[in-house]
Amino acid sequence: MAQAWDIDAPSPKIPTKPQSYGERIGEKAVSSFANLATGWLEMPKNVINTTNQSNIIYGFTGGLAKGMIHTAGRMGVGIADLITLPLATKPMIYPLYIWEDFDVDTNYGDVMRLHEPPRRTQDTALPPVPQAAPPVPATAPAPESVPPVQYPADTNRKIDAIFNKEMMK
């Protein structure tokens, strides 16, 4: 009996269980050693990708320079992952391994972000969220009647004399 396959059908979503701490640390160790061992492959990868995006001359020179930078970046991420191995953090580099998505340029993301916040069980009550007080409409204070300051006539004459003297310069 032949089975008909629908090519355009979306792939089924397979639920994945949350990874344990040990699985995350194991994945991080494998990726750190893989990034250290295969970081040099960034050079031919970037030469190929840059050549495909432009021409052979720029692809070789620019791709080689870009590859050297990404080699240092991938190996640096491998060293950082190895140093911070006990911390179950998200990967800092995409693609995680150089052979995944070979046509995609290497990107560097968030550094030292944990996988997810700790989950609360249903029997653990959440602390109450404080509610903000409703805003009180601000009213402008009524202007107070301040009597004008009266300076003696002698002061006004002195200021006028200084002003005229400075303006004549």
Salt bridges, closest charged atoms under 4 A:
GLU23 OE2 - LYS17 NZ 3.66
GLU42 OE2 - ARG74 NE 2.73
ASP105 OD2 - LYS66 NZ 2.95
GLU116 OE2 - ARG24 NH2 3.54
GLU116 OE2 - ARG119 NE 3.32
ASP154 OD2 - LYS158 NZ 3.67
GLU166 OE1 - LYS169 NZ 3.69
